[in-house]
Amino acid sequence: MAPTLTAPAGTQLPLFVYINMDDELLLNSPNAAWYKTLKLFKWDDYRELAASYYNALYDFNKSKQTSSASPKKNNNETKEEGRQRCLFSRSTMDDLQPVLESVKAKTTSEDNPVVSPQSVSPGVVPSRAGGKKPKCFFGLYKAFIGVSIMGHPPEPETVLEFLNSNLSFARVCGFYPNNMESYSYEDVPSLRKLEQFDQIMTMYGLWDKAKWKVVKQNIENEIIQIEKELVGDTTHYYAYSSFETVSYIDEKGKEQKKSQSKMTKNCRCKERDNCPHGWVLADDGAGTIVKAHNKMYWGHKASVLGFPIQGIPLDIIAVSDASTHDGKTFYPHIELLFQNIPEIKTNIKTVIYDSACDSKELKDKFKDDLNIELKASLNPRRITTITEDLPKGMSKLTPCGNLICNAEITMDYQGMRYENDQFIYKAPVNEDQVSVCKDCELKEQCCPNATNGRIVNVPFNLLPHIDKKDPPMAKRFKAIMTRRPSIERMIKRLKCDLSDDRLTKRSNKSFQAYLDKTLIAFHILLQE
């Protein structure tokens, strides 16, 4: 039976509907999820965003016509002075600077004509008094998100490559190959148009707006179930820039060195060293990321939050300075998440992180300010494994509180005796629920009279760094921490499955837009 076409009152139905066989095959193929997602794209939900884009486009073009390349005032700052100024304005050098990248969206002028959301739809673009018709927002938006769904970086160069090389992709986005010399808004856009679209969406905060829209939509439609826990971590992307080593004098008068992005000017003056424009970082936000001893990367850092049981990321945001310690990003990111999705705040009882957040001050801050319990992997820091002055039959006590006997068996933690200031350990049982001590070769030297297995008491003073109220050896703590690795799977999906970890643009704002596009693609896939 042929499909029945319906349209709102006053709308002309298409006289001809073209059906391409290869598109039909893609629609029914289980290996082409991107085509079905774009074909069934719910464009009605994005009319308001489309109107915001067309208003921003008009404002952008108008500002370009009236802008001047000359600076507002002469800048006599030398390159070295600019280098030092940028260094001390980084969040790792100035505690007053925000740790996370803030989206400062440019607003459109009030005297601009306003596009109504109900006046736009796929293939229907607003008309202006002069100039060419703009490219369709819905087609451009689907092109960027579609490239990410296919597992490629959602950048203009990649989008253009797919639009020109994959006709089914171009058609499902709403574009057609241009065989004519004349301009048509339905033609496959040029690289310049794709770059302009991405720039406007970034400048006016529309990628950020689209991100929160789709996340909230999935929560409201119960595609995402609100959990009682949140898990977080950071990840790094390789920067599309190089660095230089900057020397400076610290508060104690000693000379220090720090890596920083090279200096540049946002102008095209031939003699930049003497022109009046100000010096800026070529790649703001990039920094040296230390993963381990002698294992460092030059890149950008992003903080990720999500629900651990479902493995769904809720937000990913760029860190202002990639050199920032991971423990400083978690609390402000949780606050930002609650500001954008306040409906989940009352449900969250526990947040989980790795050892970077193992700090009593941070745990107290979460409890006092948000009434949330912070669970973090123990960070023993410089505490070493204890091998002396242990109870008979025990070989070592790790900094994390794991007690191991001479038979290389890890004892089970049982609890505490507060009256004696002791931790209690007991030998584990095998599959038959019989203590492993029964058939142990060292039983005679260790516990010859123990009928139900060895019980060991360890004084508190052997593990002074462990919180007695929440010891990491407890089964409840270990059960909660088993959900922490889910954040690694979220990062893998965003960074590897839906994009690339090697950036092709500079600046933190471009990096944040890159992160937003991949998260949007992830949540759109959840709706299918």
Kinemage of the C-alpha trace (Angstrom):
@kinemage 1
@onewidth
@group {chain A} dominant
@subgroup {mainchain}
@vectorlist {calphas} color= white
{ca met a 1} P 0.000 0.000 0.000
{ca ala a 2} L 1.368 3.411 -0.931
{ca pro a 3} L 2.099 5.769 1.986
{ca thr a 4} L -0.447 8.519 2.673
{ca leu a 5} L 1.018 12.016 2.605
{ca thr a 6} L -0.382 14.552 5.056
{ca ala a 7} L 0.500 18.164 5.595
{ca pro a 8} L -0.694 21.062 7.785
{ca ala a 9} L -3.526 23.218 6.467
{ca gly a 10} L -2.367 25.727 3.887
{ca thr a 11} L 0.733 23.725 2.928
{ca gln a 12} L 1.148 22.477 -0.622
{ca leu a 13} L 1.875 18.742 -0.835
{ca pro a 14} L 4.732 17.733 -3.149
{ca leu a 15} L 3.580 16.767 -6.607
{ca phe a 16} L 6.399 14.271 -7.086
{ca val a 17} L 8.232 12.115 -4.552
{ca tyr a 18} L 11.539 10.676 -5.737
{ca ile a 19} L 12.506 7.281 -4.348
{ca asn a 20} L 16.085 6.048 -4.835
{ca met a 21} L 16.717 2.324 -4.571
{ca asp a 22} L 20.027 2.735 -2.767
{ca asp a 23} L 18.306 4.912 -0.150
{ca glu a 24} L 15.682 2.231 0.404
{ca leu a 25} L 18.405 -0.358 0.920
{ca leu a 26} L 20.166 1.880 3.438
{ca leu a 27} L 16.930 2.492 5.326
{ca asn a 28} L 16.450 -1.242 5.882
{ca ser a 29} L 20.109 -2.057 6.495
{ca pro a 30} L 21.120 -2.851 10.113
{ca asn a 31} L 24.646 -1.621 9.306
{ca ala a 32} L 23.562 1.882 8.313
{ca ala a 33} L 22.050 3.269 11.508
{ca trp a 34} L 23.095 6.766 10.445
{ca tyr a 35} L 20.711 6.769 7.474
{ca lys a 36} L 17.657 5.722 9.468
{ca thr a 37} L 18.480 8.282 12.169
{ca leu a 38} L 18.756 11.128 9.663
{ca lys a 39} L 15.777 9.953 7.575
{ca leu a 40} L 13.496 9.875 10.626
{ca phe a 41} L 15.020 13.013 12.149
{ca lys a 42} L 12.411 14.803 14.301
{ca trp a 43} L 12.918 18.248 12.829
{ca asp a 44} L 9.819 19.690 14.561
{ca asp a 45} L 11.753 19.678 17.828
{ca tyr a 46} L 14.437 21.939 16.327
{ca arg a 47} L 12.335 24.733 14.858
{ca glu a 48} L 13.183 27.137 17.682
{ca leu a 49} L 16.879 26.349 17.303
{ca ala a 50} L 16.611 26.877 13.545
{ca ala a 51} L 15.017 30.294 14.064
{ca ser a 52} L 17.814 31.217 16.483
{ca tyr a 53} L 20.361 30.206 13.861
{ca tyr a 54} L 18.789 32.301 11.089
{ca asn a 55} L 18.643 35.309 13.430
{ca ala a 56} L 22.286 34.740 14.367
{ca leu a 57} L 23.233 34.379 10.696
{ca tyr a 58} L 21.690 37.739 9.879
{ca asp a 59} L 23.404 39.358 12.850
{ca phe a 60} L 26.719 37.718 11.886
{ca asn a 61} L 26.572 38.984 8.294
{ca lys a 62} L 25.543 42.457 9.442
{ca ser a 63} L 28.371 42.654 11.978
{ca lys a 64} L 30.872 41.592 9.310
{ca gln a 65} L 29.788 44.481 7.103
{ca thr a 66} L 30.178 47.060 9.860
{ca ser a 67} L 33.271 45.645 11.589
{ca ser a 68} L 36.676 47.246 11.167
{ca ala a 69} L 40.037 45.530 11.205
{ca ser a 70} L 41.612 48.377 13.169
{ca pro a 71} L 41.896 47.961 16.950
{ca lys a 72} L 39.931 50.135 19.341
{ca lys a 73} L 43.150 51.394 20.888
{ca asn a 74} L 46.836 50.999 20.310
{ca asn a 75} L 48.550 48.219 22.228
{ca asn a 76} L 52.202 48.789 23.046
{ca glu a 77} L 52.581 45.481 24.874
{ca thr a 78} L 55.654 43.469 23.855
{ca lys a 79} L 55.454 39.782 23.000
{ca glu a 80} L 57.160 38.795 26.268
{ca glu a 81} L 54.805 40.984 28.293
{ca gly a 82} L 51.845 39.362 26.555
{ca arg a 83} L 53.314 35.928 27.226
{ca gln a 84} L 53.626 36.646 30.957
{ca arg a 85} L 50.146 38.203 31.104
{ca cys a 86} L 48.563 35.131 29.477
{ca leu a 87} L 50.555 32.817 31.746
{ca phe a 88} L 49.359 34.415 34.984
{ca ser a 89} L 45.749 34.636 33.766
{ca arg a 90} L 45.471 30.836 33.409
{ca ser a 91} L 43.345 29.020 35.977
{ca thr a 92} L 46.357 27.002 37.155
{ca met a 93} L 48.122 30.255 38.038
{ca asp a 94} L 45.163 32.369 39.181
{ca asp a 95} L 42.648 30.803 41.584
{ca leu a 96} L 40.045 33.427 40.662
{ca gln a 97} L 39.790 32.157 37.087
{ca pro a 98} L 37.063 29.567 36.328
{ca val a 99} L 38.245 25.970 36.129
{ca leu a 100} L 35.781 24.986 33.393
{ca glu a 101} L 35.221 26.659 30.044
{ca ser a 102} L 32.208 28.951 30.266
{ca val a 103} L 29.955 29.337 27.232
{ca lys a 104} L 29.704 33.090 26.658
{ca ala a 105} L 27.171 33.181 23.851
{ca lys a 106} L 27.018 36.250 21.649
{ca thr a 107} L 23.554 37.810 21.534
{ca thr a 108} L 21.821 39.099 18.423
{ca ser a 109} L 21.033 42.779 18.028
{ca glu a 110} L 17.580 43.889 19.153
{ca asp a 111} L 16.905 45.796 15.933
{ca asn a 112} L 17.333 42.667 13.789
{ca pro a 113} L 14.198 41.210 12.171
{ca val a 114} L 13.094 38.128 14.102
{ca val a 115} L 12.476 34.801 12.354
{ca ser a 116} L 9.493 32.883 13.678
{ca pro a 117} L 10.086 29.186 14.498
{ca gln a 118} L 6.842 28.236 12.722
{ca ser a 119} L 8.007 29.872 9.499
{ca val a 120} L 10.927 27.497 8.922
{ca ser a 121} L 11.121 23.803 8.082
{ca pro a 122} L 13.361 21.504 6.027
{ca gly a 123} L 13.804 23.127 2.622
{ca val a 124} L 11.953 26.289 3.716
{ca val a 125} L 14.327 29.115 4.621
{ca pro a 126} L 13.494 32.736 5.551
{ca ser a 127} L 13.671 35.372 2.861
{ca arg a 128} L 15.667 38.558 3.305
{ca ala a 129} L 15.307 41.903 1.587
{ca gly a 130} L 18.597 41.356 -0.224
{ca gly a 131} L 21.214 38.698 -0.791
{ca lys a 132} L 21.059 34.993 -1.530
{ca lys a 133} L 18.876 32.519 0.282
{ca pro a 134} L 20.754 30.881 3.181
{ca lys a 135} L 21.437 27.189 3.313
{ca cys a 136} L 18.836 25.158 5.180
{ca phe a 137} L 19.605 24.888 8.890
{ca phe a 138} L 18.123 21.406 9.160
{ca gly a 139} L 20.316 20.093 6.333
{ca leu a 140} L 23.474 21.608 7.814
{ca tyr a 141} L 22.640 20.389 11.308
{ca lys a 142} L 21.922 16.844 10.107
{ca ala a 143} L 25.152 16.831 8.099
{ca phe a 144} L 27.341 17.610 11.123
{ca ile a 145} L 25.521 15.240 13.471
{ca gly a 146} L 25.328 12.530 10.793
{ca val a 147} L 29.088 12.548 10.299
{ca ser a 148} L 29.540 12.061 14.042
{ca ile a 149} L 27.004 9.214 14.099
{ca met a 150} L 29.098 7.511 11.398
{ca gly a 151} L 32.098 7.722 13.744
{ca his a 152} L 34.001 10.596 12.171
{ca pro a 153} L 35.001 13.988 13.607
{ca pro a 154} L 32.136 16.472 13.044
{ca glu a 155} L 34.281 19.149 11.409
{ca pro a 156} L 33.559 21.125 8.201
{ca glu a 157} L 36.246 19.381 6.123
{ca thr a 158} L 34.908 15.926 6.998
{ca val a 159} L 31.298 16.981 6.443
{ca leu a 160} L 32.125 18.348 2.987
{ca glu a 161} L 33.929 15.142 2.050
{ca phe a 162} L 30.888 13.008 2.904
{ca leu a 163} L 28.425 15.349 1.194
{ca asn a 164} L 30.438 15.195 -2.030
{ca ser a 165} L 31.317 11.495 -1.946
{ca asn a 166} L 28.116 9.969 -0.547
{ca leu a 167} L 25.027 10.978 -2.538
{ca ser a 168} L 22.672 9.131 -0.181
{ca phe a 169} L 24.096 11.109 2.725
{ca ala a 170} L 23.682 14.390 0.845
{ca arg a 171} L 20.092 13.567 -0.140
{ca val a 172} L 18.999 12.506 3.349
{ca cys a 173} L 20.399 15.791 4.673
{ca gly a 174} L 18.398 17.697 2.060
{ca phe a 175} L 21.150 18.704 -0.401
{ca tyr a 176} L 21.744 17.825 -4.025
{ca pro a 177} L 24.893 17.895 -6.194
{ca asn a 178} L 25.358 21.163 -8.063
{ca asn a 179} L 25.743 20.677 -11.801
{ca met a 180} L 24.938 24.287 -12.613
{ca glu a 181} L 27.068 27.380 -12.284
{ca ser a 182} L 24.204 29.347 -10.721
{ca tyr a 183} L 23.713 29.376 -6.937
{ca ser a 184} L 20.923 27.434 -5.260
{ca tyr a 185} L 20.311 27.073 -1.544
{ca glu a 186} L 19.582 23.369 -2.139
{ca asp a 187} L 23.069 22.697 -3.531
{ca val a 188} L 25.702 20.912 -1.471
{ca pro a 189} L 27.262 23.730 0.589
{ca ser a 190} L 30.826 24.808 0.071
{ca leu a 191} L 33.538 24.469 2.686
{ca arg a 192} L 33.211 28.171 3.471
{ca lys a 193} L 29.470 27.791 4.192
{ca leu a 194} L 30.085 24.774 6.433
{ca glu a 195} L 32.793 26.636 8.326
{ca gln a 196} L 30.501 29.639 8.698
{ca phe a 197} L 27.683 27.455 10.049
{ca asp a 198} L 29.978 25.856 12.605
{ca gln a 199} L 31.394 29.253 13.589
{ca ile a 200} L 27.950 30.814 14.105
{ca met a 201} L 26.668 27.821 16.086
{ca thr a 202} L 29.739 28.147 18.311
{ca met a 203} L 29.775 31.949 18.686
{ca tyr a 204} L 26.093 32.242 19.577
{ca gly a 205} L 26.079 29.222 21.917
{ca leu a 206} L 23.719 27.184 19.736
{ca trp a 207} L 25.679 23.935 19.973
{ca asp a 208} L 25.470 24.256 23.763
{ca lys a 209} L 21.736 25.019 23.536
{ca ala a 210} L 21.155 22.007 21.295
{ca lys a 211} L 23.120 19.758 23.643
{ca trp a 212} L 21.058 20.553 26.727
{ca lys a 213} L 17.847 20.364 24.694
{ca val a 214} L 18.409 16.785 23.570
{ca val a 215} L 19.657 15.633 27.000
{ca lys a 216} L 16.609 17.110 28.777
{ca gln a 217} L 14.342 15.671 26.108
{ca asn a 218} L 15.670 12.151 26.706
{ca ile a 219} L 15.172 12.540 30.456
{ca glu a 220} L 11.620 13.891 30.059
{ca asn a 221} L 10.695 11.084 27.649
{ca glu a 222} L 12.189 8.550 30.106
{ca ile a 223} L 14.669 7.308 27.534
{ca ile a 224} L 17.151 7.993 30.336
{ca gln a 225} L 16.197 6.819 33.815
{ca ile a 226} L 17.367 9.105 36.619
{ca glu a 227} L 19.776 7.254 38.906
{ca lys a 228} L 20.946 7.967 42.439
{ca glu a 229} L 24.614 8.095 41.473
{ca leu a 230} L 26.808 10.123 39.169
{ca val a 231} L 30.266 9.147 37.993
{ca gly a 232} L 32.908 11.471 36.599
{ca asp a 233} L 36.388 11.551 35.129
{ca thr a 234} L 38.528 13.533 32.706
{ca thr a 235} L 39.980 12.652 29.322
{ca his a 236} L 42.399 14.332 26.948
{ca tyr a 237} L 42.402 15.138 23.230
{ca tyr a 238} L 45.601 15.806 21.303
{ca ala a 239} L 45.922 19.510 20.524
{ca tyr a 240} L 46.337 20.883 17.016
{ca ser a 241} L 49.175 23.164 18.108
{ca ser a 242} L 52.652 23.266 19.596
{ca phe a 243} L 53.957 24.796 22.793
{ca glu a 244} L 56.848 26.781 24.166
{ca thr a 245} L 58.482 26.796 27.587
{ca val a 246} L 57.924 30.009 29.539
{ca ser a 247} L 60.145 31.059 32.438
{ca tyr a 248} L 58.673 33.075 35.294
{ca ile a 249} L 59.384 34.078 38.884
{ca asp a 250} L 57.135 32.524 41.523
{ca glu a 251} L 55.961 33.997 44.835
{ca lys a 252} L 59.138 32.830 46.575
{ca gly a 253} L 61.364 34.583 44.059
{ca lys a 254} L 62.527 31.375 42.398
{ca glu a 255} L 62.622 30.858 38.655
{ca gln a 256} L 60.103 28.319 37.381
{ca lys a 257} L 59.169 26.966 33.945
{ca lys a 258} L 55.789 26.083 32.477
{ca ser a 259} L 54.665 24.938 29.030
{ca gln a 260} L 52.271 27.236 27.211
{ca ser a 261} L 50.778 27.705 23.772
{ca lys a 262} L 52.683 30.014 21.461
{ca met a 263} L 51.695 33.673 21.102
{ca thr a 264} L 49.931 35.169 18.100
{ca lys a 265} L 47.718 38.077 17.034
{ca asn a 266} L 44.247 37.913 15.539
{ca cys a 267} L 45.131 40.113 12.610
{ca arg a 268} L 46.771 39.939 9.196
{ca cys a 269} L 49.300 42.697 9.693
{ca lys a 270} L 52.618 42.092 7.957
{ca glu a 271} L 54.694 43.255 10.934
{ca arg a 272} L 52.957 41.643 13.886
{ca asp a 273} L 55.657 42.517 16.365
{ca asn a 274} L 54.998 46.222 15.846
{ca cys a 275} L 51.287 46.327 14.969
{ca pro a 276} L 48.846 47.739 17.573
{ca his a 277} L 46.780 44.546 17.988
{ca gly a 278} L 47.026 42.595 21.251
{ca trp a 279} L 48.902 39.352 21.811
{ca val a 280} L 46.839 36.223 22.528
{ca leu a 281} L 47.464 32.496 22.927
{ca ala a 282} L 47.403 30.600 19.651
{ca asp a 283} L 45.566 27.704 21.340
{ca asp a 284} L 44.030 28.835 24.618
{ca gly a 285} L 43.114 25.991 26.964
{ca ala a 286} L 45.842 23.637 25.743
{ca gly a 287} L 48.376 22.465 28.294
{ca thr a 288} L 50.639 19.645 29.414
{ca ile a 289} L 48.611 16.717 30.743
{ca val a 290} L 50.539 14.417 33.089
{ca lys a 291} L 49.277 10.829 33.072
{ca ala a 292} L 52.171 9.120 34.823
{ca his a 293} L 55.849 9.551 35.521
{ca asn a 294} L 57.505 10.687 32.277
{ca lys a 295} L 54.185 10.191 30.456
{ca met a 296} L 52.877 13.569 29.344
{ca tyr a 297} L 50.712 14.858 26.503
{ca trp a 298} L 50.146 18.269 24.949
{ca gly a 299} L 46.430 18.594 24.500
{ca his a 300} L 43.040 19.741 25.733
{ca lys a 301} L 41.262 18.229 28.716
{ca ala a 302} L 37.541 17.509 29.078
{ca ser a 303} L 35.471 16.586 32.129
{ca val a 304} L 32.742 13.952 31.706
{ca leu a 305} L 29.712 13.173 33.902
{ca gly a 306} L 27.149 10.417 33.509
{ca phe a 307} L 24.898 7.775 35.029
{ca pro a 308} L 27.010 4.682 35.841
{ca ile a 309} L 24.414 1.898 35.665
{ca gln a 310} L 23.064 2.840 32.227
{ca gly a 311} L 26.466 4.092 31.058
{ca ile a 312} L 25.016 7.303 29.612
{ca pro a 313} L 27.073 10.539 29.600
{ca leu a 314} L 25.068 13.611 30.580
{ca asp a 315} L 27.658 16.276 29.896
{ca ile a 316} L 31.187 16.771 28.662
{ca ile a 317} L 32.870 20.137 29.084
{ca ala a 318} L 36.279 21.572 28.269
{ca val a 319} L 38.635 22.452 31.124
{ca ser a 320} L 39.907 26.036 30.993
{ca asp a 321} L 43.518 24.910 31.373
{ca ala a 322} L 44.424 21.338 30.468
{ca ser a 323} L 47.148 21.383 33.157
{ca thr a 324} L 44.475 21.588 35.874
{ca his a 325} L 44.465 18.763 38.405
{ca asp a 326} L 41.510 16.405 37.909
{ca gly a 327} L 40.347 16.863 41.502
{ca lys a 328} L 39.560 20.551 40.867
{ca thr a 329} L 37.175 19.920 37.958
{ca phe a 330} L 34.656 17.559 39.566
{ca tyr a 331} L 32.802 19.842 42.000
{ca pro a 332} L 32.273 22.785 39.587
{ca his a 333} L 31.115 20.367 36.896
{ca ile a 334} L 28.533 18.835 39.240
{ca glu a 335} L 27.295 22.341 40.048
{ca leu a 336} L 27.033 23.195 36.353
{ca leu a 337} L 25.116 19.988 35.650
{ca phe a 338} L 22.584 20.780 38.385
{ca gln a 339} L 22.143 24.296 36.998
{ca asn a 340} L 21.235 22.950 33.559
{ca ile a 341} L 19.289 19.863 34.702
{ca pro a 342} L 17.869 20.822 38.123
{ca glu a 343} L 15.335 17.982 38.054
{ca ile a 344} L 18.012 15.371 38.816
{ca lys a 345} L 19.547 17.213 41.779
{ca thr a 346} L 17.219 15.825 44.459
{ca asn a 347} L 17.754 12.247 43.245
{ca ile a 348} L 21.558 12.222 43.402
{ca lys a 349} L 22.846 10.803 46.680
{ca thr a 350} L 26.353 9.664 45.704
{ca val a 351} L 29.016 10.799 43.253
{ca ile a 352} L 31.938 8.574 42.258
{ca tyr a 353} L 35.431 9.525 41.124
{ca asp a 354} L 38.949 8.125 41.052
{ca ser a 355} L 41.757 8.800 43.530
{ca ala a 356} L 42.213 12.389 42.275
{ca cys a 357} L 39.239 13.378 44.475
{ca asp a 358} L 40.370 11.484 47.576
{ca ser a 359} L 40.344 14.579 49.774
{ca lys a 360} L 38.591 15.103 53.102
{ca glu a 361} L 38.056 18.785 52.300
{ca leu a 362} L 36.350 17.936 49.009
{ca lys a 363} L 34.204 15.236 50.599
{ca asp a 364} L 33.088 17.675 53.284
{ca lys a 365} L 32.314 20.283 50.624
{ca phe a 366} L 30.043 17.892 48.744
{ca lys a 367} L 28.298 16.914 51.989
{ca asp a 368} L 27.873 20.437 53.371
{ca asp a 369} L 26.932 22.247 50.157
{ca leu a 370} L 25.028 19.609 48.170
{ca asn a 371} L 24.224 16.913 50.756
{ca ile a 372} L 25.914 14.374 48.491
{ca glu a 373} L 28.374 11.667 49.488
{ca leu a 374} L 31.614 11.574 47.499
{ca lys a 375} L 33.115 8.143 46.954
{ca ala a 376} L 36.674 8.216 45.626
{ca ser a 377} L 39.309 5.523 45.179
{ca leu a 378} L 41.880 5.666 47.937
{ca asn a 379} L 45.001 7.651 47.144
{ca pro a 380} L 47.739 6.277 49.467
{ca arg a 381} L 50.151 8.937 48.174
{ca arg a 382} L 53.602 8.140 49.630
{ca ile a 383} L 52.456 5.431 52.041
{ca thr a 384} L 54.190 2.134 51.289
{ca thr a 385} L 53.223 -1.497 51.848
{ca ile a 386} L 53.819 -2.717 55.416
{ca thr a 387} L 55.759 -5.976 55.771
{ca glu a 388} L 56.949 -5.796 59.400
{ca asp a 389} L 55.266 -5.943 62.830
{ca leu a 390} L 52.244 -7.733 61.384
{ca pro a 391} L 50.235 -10.494 63.128
{ca lys a 392} L 51.605 -14.025 62.861
{ca gly a 393} L 51.174 -15.646 59.473
{ca met a 394} L 50.631 -12.346 57.620
{ca ser a 395} L 53.122 -11.264 54.944
{ca lys a 396} L 52.023 -7.733 53.964
{ca leu a 397} L 49.441 -5.002 54.432
{ca thr a 398} L 48.896 -2.773 51.408
{ca pro a 399} L 48.235 0.995 51.677
{ca cys a 400} L 44.651 0.320 50.561
{ca gly a 401} L 44.083 -1.949 53.572
{ca asn a 402} L 44.373 -5.340 51.854
{ca leu a 403} L 45.876 -7.917 54.227
{ca ile a 404} L 47.715 -10.838 52.584
{ca cys a 405} L 48.888 -13.940 54.402
{ca asn a 406} L 52.058 -15.987 53.838
{ca ala a 407} L 50.115 -18.283 51.497
{ca glu a 408} L 49.443 -15.261 49.227
{ca ile a 409} L 45.728 -15.288 50.085
{ca thr a 410} L 43.960 -11.962 50.575
{ca met a 411} L 41.992 -11.872 53.790
{ca asp a 412} L 38.357 -10.729 53.803
{ca tyr a 413} L 37.617 -7.507 55.650
{ca gln a 414} L 34.916 -8.032 58.299
{ca gly a 415} L 34.568 -4.779 60.213
{ca met a 416} L 36.012 -2.930 63.222
{ca arg a 417} L 36.276 -3.155 66.982
{ca tyr a 418} L 36.075 0.466 68.061
{ca glu a 419} L 36.682 -0.382 71.738
{ca asn a 420} L 40.035 -1.937 70.793
{ca asp a 421} L 40.836 0.362 67.843
{ca gln a 422} L 41.214 -2.588 65.493
{ca phe a 423} L 40.234 -3.686 61.993
{ca ile a 424} L 38.943 -7.279 61.721
{ca tyr a 425} L 39.964 -9.649 58.911
{ca lys a 426} L 39.008 -13.272 58.298
{ca ala a 427} L 40.246 -15.928 55.910
{ca pro a 428} L 37.966 -16.326 52.856
{ca val a 429} L 35.978 -19.441 51.993
{ca asn a 430} L 36.140 -21.562 48.849
{ca glu a 431} L 33.306 -22.546 46.492
{ca asp a 432} L 32.062 -25.124 49.014
{ca gln a 433} L 31.843 -22.411 51.694
{ca val a 434} L 34.755 -24.004 53.579
{ca ser a 435} L 37.566 -21.840 54.913
{ca val a 436} L 40.712 -21.905 52.772
{ca cys a 437} L 42.696 -22.398 55.969
{ca lys a 438} L 41.470 -26.004 56.307
{ca asp a 439} L 43.672 -27.384 53.512
{ca cys a 440} L 46.417 -24.769 53.696
{ca glu a 441} L 49.969 -26.107 53.958
{ca leu a 442} L 50.895 -23.312 56.391
{ca lys a 443} L 48.015 -23.923 58.794
{ca glu a 444} L 50.205 -25.417 61.525
{ca gln a 445} L 52.510 -22.391 61.589
{ca cys a 446} L 49.698 -19.874 61.212
{ca cys a 447} L 46.508 -21.003 62.985
{ca pro a 448} L 46.610 -24.631 64.169
{ca asn a 449} L 43.639 -24.210 66.535
{ca ala a 450} L 41.342 -22.240 64.188
{ca thr a 451} L 38.392 -24.426 63.221
{ca asn a 452} L 36.517 -21.863 61.111
{ca gly a 453} L 39.490 -20.099 59.605
{ca arg a 454} L 41.973 -17.499 60.758
{ca ile a 455} L 40.738 -14.229 62.270
{ca val a 456} L 43.215 -11.344 62.404
{ca asn a 457} L 42.997 -8.019 64.210
{ca val a 458} L 44.994 -5.108 62.789
{ca pro a 459} L 45.471 -1.927 64.903
{ca phe a 460} L 44.158 1.350 63.513
{ca asn a 461} L 47.592 2.959 63.823
{ca leu a 462} L 48.945 0.703 61.048
{ca leu a 463} L 46.530 2.393 58.614
{ca pro a 464} L 46.205 5.961 59.931
{ca his a 465} L 45.366 7.370 56.473
{ca ile a 466} L 42.180 5.284 56.104
{ca asp a 467} L 38.847 6.845 57.014
{ca lys a 468} L 37.340 4.676 59.758
{ca lys a 469} L 33.803 5.680 58.749
{ca asp a 470} L 34.285 4.641 55.131
{ca pro a 471} L 37.155 2.154 54.751
{ca pro a 472} L 37.996 1.114 51.169
{ca met a 473} L 38.210 -2.537 52.249
{ca ala a 474} L 34.483 -2.702 53.038
{ca lys a 475} L 32.233 -4.674 50.676
{ca arg a 476} L 29.799 -1.763 50.320
{ca phe a 477} L 32.588 0.581 49.253
{ca lys a 478} L 33.942 -1.959 46.769
{ca ala a 479} L 30.451 -2.569 45.358
{ca ile a 480} L 30.007 1.156 44.694
{ca met a 481} L 33.453 1.500 43.127
{ca thr a 482} L 32.749 -1.334 40.685
{ca arg a 483} L 30.535 1.186 38.874
{ca arg a 484} L 33.321 3.729 38.447
{ca pro a 485} L 34.848 2.107 35.295
{ca ser a 486} L 31.587 2.799 33.436
{ca ile a 487} L 32.876 6.340 32.840
{ca glu a 488} L 35.705 4.871 30.774
{ca arg a 489} L 33.173 3.250 28.456
{ca met a 490} L 31.317 6.562 28.113
{ca ile a 491} L 34.556 8.315 27.188
{ca lys a 492} L 35.357 5.602 24.657
{ca arg a 493} L 31.978 6.047 22.959
{ca leu a 494} L 32.329 9.821 22.743
{ca lys a 495} L 36.015 10.042 21.914
{ca cys a 496} L 36.522 6.984 19.735
{ca asp a 497} L 33.139 5.799 18.418
{ca leu a 498} L 31.617 9.199 17.587
{ca ser a 499} L 34.673 11.366 16.910
{ca asp a 500} L 38.473 11.372 17.023
{ca asp a 501} L 40.916 12.174 19.812
{ca arg a 502} L 43.086 14.326 17.516
{ca leu a 503} L 41.733 17.843 17.108
{ca thr a 504} L 41.941 19.831 13.880
{ca lys a 505} L 41.059 23.223 15.379
{ca arg a 506} L 42.506 25.469 18.041
{ca ser a 507} L 40.985 27.298 21.040
{ca asn a 508} L 38.834 25.997 23.849
{ca lys a 509} L 35.616 27.349 22.318
{ca ser a 510} L 36.124 25.215 19.203
{ca phe a 511} L 37.002 22.282 21.438
{ca gln a 512} L 33.800 22.759 23.451
{ca ala a 513} L 31.728 22.874 20.256
{ca tyr a 514} L 33.436 19.642 19.144
{ca leu a 515} L 32.449 17.984 22.435
{ca asp a 516} L 28.873 19.268 22.192
{ca lys a 517} L 28.420 17.826 18.696
{ca thr a 518} L 29.548 14.351 19.754
{ca leu a 519} L 27.275 14.370 22.818
{ca ile a 520} L 24.318 15.490 20.681
{ca ala a 521} L 24.967 12.601 18.278
{ca phe a 522} L 25.088 10.140 21.191
{ca his a 523} L 21.740 11.265 22.605
{ca ile a 524} L 20.046 11.377 19.201
{ca leu a 525} L 21.074 7.742 18.737
{ca leu a 526} L 19.395 6.931 22.061
{ca gln a 527} L 16.079 8.084 20.612
{ca glu a 528} L 16.126 5.446 17.881
